[in-house]
Amino acid sequence: MRFEGTAAYVADKDLMVAVNAAIALERPLLVKGEPGTGKTELARQVAEALGLDLIEWNVKSTTRAQQGLYEYDAVSRLRDSQLGDERFNDIGNYIKRGKLWDAFAADKKVVLLIDEIDKADIEFPNDLLQELDRMEFFVYETGETIRAAQRPIVIITSNNEKELPDAFLRRCFFHYIRFPDMETLQKIVDVHYPGIKQNLVRAALTQFYEIREVSGLKKKPSTSEALDWIRLLVADDISPEDLRTDPKNALPKLHGALLKNEQDVHLFERLAFMARRQQ
Amino acid sequence: MFLPFFLELKAAKIPVSLREYLSLLEGLESGLVDYDVEGFYYLARSALVKDERHIDRFDQVFSHVFKGLEALSGDAGIDIANLPEDWLRKLAEKHLTDEEKKLVEALGGFDKLMETLRERLEEQKARHQGGSKWIGTAGTSPFGAYGYNPEGVRIGQHESRHRRAVKVWDKREFRNFDDTVELGTRNIKVALKRLRRWVREGADEEFDLPGTIHATAEHGYLDVRTRPERRNAVKLLMFFDVGGSMDDHIRSVEELFSAARAEFRHMEYFYFHNCLYEGVWKDNRRRLSETLPTFDVLNKYGPDYKVVFVGDASMSPYEIAMPGGSVEHWNNEAGATWLARVLAQWPQAIWLNPTPQKHWGYTHSIGMVRDIFAGRMYPLTLAGLEAATKELSRRH
């Protein structure tokens, strides 16, 4: 079972080595990188390339580790017992499976994506140590142990909002998705929009990297934003010549796809103002 | 067989453990990468490094340990005629990292090193190879190329001689990420966790089991009770010194600020410069037009707030002790008066100082502020932060 990238996803060699190591040694793979560099997409593509099902667990700030295993609905059981419902005799009726349980119980190998693990509470990763390490957990209510018949491929993404505990990191393989260079980005654009006008792409990407290099941006535009922007440029049928920026008007065409907060737009307007003053 | 590599990683302060080393060996055994140096590099990086900040240091160690991968080639393009000029040019180009700077200091400082180099250049007129004093190649003198003196100054060697074998790691693309910060925000958050006081407030969202049992027993039917979630009710006021000498500490202060913001719901912050006077501000860009009177702040926030001052307290003693001592404006009352008012309003106040504690004795004003705060000044390190939170949480 080897991951070699897919038709819709350009994977560098270092990414492939990391994914394959995680698959072969059955360890979780922790993926970090700037927002919009395709961390979540990686899990989807690995699942597709290997022909496996994907189970997604999207972590929020209120998510607790236990919810990934199971939840015991004591209130329903109490209510059913009051109403004389026969179901309440079996405690298993009130145990709701979490995503980890689903992944462990699947009869085929699956890809489990734990998305944005850094969103949760600071102790969240610690609570999952044993479960991810041994791929088993104990259900106190029923006294059974859930063990993964087929160890799932676990891919964990993080946006670096919180640092993860060392004990957790030790159990993972790690990969940092770097922002692609121009050549790779060109390949990515080609994969997404085959048959696009090459001179437009070149002009757009050149300008895109110039924008990324402006210092003081609050949020640098990333791969997914570049793709959106190029799609808009194509949709509006803008020619490469139109893209050439006049220093007096520093805001790029259709900048809404690239600059996502008003401070950044102001920054560009200020730069344009300064350019006008110099003349 | 990779143990020396592992030990060097440890020595370079990359947090690797035996567990990670074993998983690297396991990965090699399972034949993930056979006869492929680049693949081996990627596998080792993925297995041993868990934080992008460490990748640059990892690359350096990797290139250092595996530099024997390609045999040494003798004629690496040194043009004898151009040597001295070239040497000096390369020297000027050399970027010194922090470790290297320390090494230079060990040799008596950069200037001393350059001086010695100049002397030796004058003494020596011919190309030299081997040996331990002269400038040449493959020797152990601190000057020259292809040598093994780690304190050496590389001269006339255009690129790493191992470039062909060792390519990816010598690019060191992760350079930006490497920062040897003492405090990560996780550590700060854990330290700040001490400052917690749990109170139930807000919407009833949590199932209250004892309450439900009690109500059910009382009413004779199932009466589900809920209660608000527990929240951290500590209230915190932070005053940050900005500008001037504080510019050296921006990073650690920023980290403290972001960790505190994430950890406390009731947190307010204000800025001041050097010492607290009659005005503070919330936005550094509009500090001159939008100052808030310190009296308003004193009146607005009750004595249950805990107060943290962050500043290096390094200034002229007049700025604390005398009316009109401020460097920026005319202050009618001395800084010490304002600090005394703060302490009267908020008894639970401490001062965090990013200056290393061992230097405190050299600055008179630090001692003065420390006295005003009755000794409650702590260094901005993990240990200091812990002591500070302990002090702050002594009284609720």
Chai-1 contact restraints between the chains, C-beta under 6 A:
chainA,res_idxA,chainB,res_idxB,connection_type,confidence,min_distance_angstrom,max_distance_angstrom,comment,restraint_id
A,D14,B,Y42,contact,1.0,0.0,6.0,A-B,restraint_1
A,V17,B,G39,contact,1.0,0.0,6.0,A-B,restraint_2
A,V17,B,Y42,contact,1.0,0.0,6.0,A-B,restraint_3
A,V17,B,L43,contact,1.0,0.0,6.0,A-B,restraint_4
A,A18,B,S46,contact,1.0,0.0,6.0,A-B,restraint_5
A,N20,B,L32,contact,1.0,0.0,6.0,A-B,restraint_6
A,A21,B,G27,contact,1.0,0.0,6.0,A-B,restraint_7
A,A21,B,L32,contact,1.0,0.0,6.0,A-B,restraint_8
A,A21,B,L43,contact,1.0,0.0,6.0,A-B,restraint_9
A,A21,B,S46,contact,1.0,0.0,6.0,A-B,restraint_10
A,A24,B,S30,contact,1.0,0.0,6.0,A-B,restraint_11
A,A24,B,L32,contact,1.0,0.0,6.0,A-B,restraint_12
A,L25,B,E26,contact,1.0,0.0,6.0,A-B,restraint_13
A,L25,B,G27,contact,1.0,0.0,6.0,A-B,restraint_14
A,Q82,B,L222,contact,1.0,0.0,6.0,A-B,restraint_15
A,I122,B,K189,contact,1.0,0.0,6.0,A-B,restraint_16
A,E163,B,G184,contact,1.0,0.0,6.0,A-B,restraint_17
A,E163,B,R186,contact,1.0,0.0,6.0,A-B,restraint_18
A,L169,B,K50,contact,1.0,0.0,6.0,A-B,restraint_19
A,R170,B,S17,contact,1.0,0.0,6.0,A-B,restraint_20
A,R170,B,R19,contact,1.0,0.0,6.0,A-B,restraint_21
A,R170,B,E20,contact,1.0,0.0,6.0,A-B,restraint_22
A,F173,B,S46,contact,1.0,0.0,6.0,A-B,restraint_23
A,F174,B,S46,contact,1.0,0.0,6.0,A-B,restraint_24
A,F174,B,K50,contact,1.0,0.0,6.0,A-B,restraint_25
A,H175,B,S46,contact,1.0,0.0,6.0,A-B,restraint_26
A,Y176,B,E52,contact,1.0,0.0,6.0,A-B,restraint_27
